[in-house]
């Protein structure tokens, strides 16, 4: 069937035509900025700079006659010029920048402030040169009319003050500061003076601060503008640290008391926060007589004031309660605890049953601030446990803990998830009381909450299962009955989301489960899930995390049937999987197995399946295998794994001769050189046993050979006597004797071979270690040989089970033995002929 197309006739009447024209005009308006962004040939000509100019000359030219964007680029490149040629930059470029900054825009000003700070941090010049060249420019531009520019230059100046010597600070900064802090100066100038004085307090001795800085501090604390009083109040903490405890008590504390009663709410808030931060510097009398009344008054008036005060109060409440803990009466202790409980549920209930639109609108406006208050209460929850004593947790704070863990806002639950580990540590033996909240947070609908909780999940689970007095190894699961469903639900929710990092983190932390739950629970609920993730997930970090966790589960599984089943699935579904991606993950899994298991375990189950991937049709798999071969070889022990070493050598030779991919072949050659430098570990105990067996075997063979020679000597003497009485010229008897002697010599040669083979088997193993390099150098010759399976078929030696390639040294030894036997045979024949002649005569 063909699609049905509907055609509509266009109406070109006057009204519609004007509509089309308006639409076209809108399109031209949209395109106009694009046209304006294009540069004309004249503009391009003005922006073009001669390429033969040096960096310094180009910078001077652009600052002199270039446009603003070019000047900003030069200013941003100032640290590079200072590193390359500091002398010429200071002589020619920096004066130009100083002149340009007088008329520069905001962007160039901000860029210059950052560049000046970078030059200071990189120490391109000495601090003396820096202060002489850059400090005046910083001080000039710090009074810029734009607040953002002024703050940028101020931050640069504060960083410079840390590095300047005292004399330079005194003459260049402190002396001009006295005049700039006067009431007659601008508001911006006085605000800058407040911040500078807070920085200078740590640079001078206490008597200099008392004589020259504290008078300015008092003046600014009483400034007519509340912004100045607020700014100066926040700097009193730094000044107190510079002048010490005594001056803080006599000078700073009275100013804070006065500022705490200021008419401006921001000033009172700054005074409250500074008091809390300076609690450690006040003695018990100051806390009880001065600080505590101020704090009580501040808390009582907080609900009637702006919500921003409640936000700050809730943030500092934990520190405040513990700082004043020693001076609280039981009634005051209970009052502050109730105040914390009230803040923890602020905004969750509507009081007096008012539901009109005005109240709803007000609630919507205050919702964010109320959420911030409850979030701060969640942040301070561990401090409040210390405040009430962990023994009283269930009675005093459990209801608040429950509410915060079930708060409707994600930031509150997120903060509780972060602090959950601290809470569990503080509760110690009473940690079992919060296991339901752990399950709740694990099943939280927000992945942010889950991600925050998972960070310390192994430590939390260990405390849950081992920290309680009633918990033991026999009743691990009884302490957290819903733990396993919660863990599986959390993993499935993370797997179906787009936040793969959370999923990866979760799988990594699940490696702790063998210490928490039983092996059967892991096998049936988690282990197969890890294998499914490896096979089906598309995110590589997630697959690797699942593979490592699966190896950990396998490591702690003691049931051989389950172990063998998992190993078989790994080999069949990953190592022999149809997808090359699964075979790559098999190599990752083997790498984790080598990390977590013993060398013998890897050699027993995974060594040969790994080597089978040398025949993989995908080059990436063979390439990854080559990178893994050094680790594979490190698992071998000689002489126990001698046959595996020979298989490894065989695979490498095949790769060298049969590999067609250039990249893989390059990596194979590098790997061969690395393998050649490696030393194989020796199993001394097994080597000693084989040595003793070989010595005993050679002793028995030597005894048999001695007995055989003795019988052969008797037989030869009997034959000699019989030949003397035989008829001369008969050849049948002589040929029969020769055949008999030849058969005896062959038998003795076979005994010699059996006796010498174990002795020289160690030579073969040593020479095989140096065979990698010879394979690389003689690759062209060796590849002409036949590397079929028949040519490299292994041969068993006795009952030891060791496999070895034939040795050239042993072959030479056997040839020399044959020559000796042939020589002995000729000597005996000559002796017999002499005897026959004597008898005939």
Order of alpha helices (4+ residues) and beta strands (2+ residues): alpha-alpha-alpha-alpha-alpha-alpha-alpha-alpha-alpha-alpha-alpha-alpha-alpha-alpha-alpha-alpha-alpha-alpha-alpha-alpha-alpha-alpha-alpha-alpha-alpha-alpha-alpha-alpha-alpha-alpha-alpha-alpha-alpha-alpha-alpha-alpha-alpha-alpha-alpha-beta-alpha-alpha-beta-alpha-alpha-alpha-alpha-alpha-beta-beta-alpha
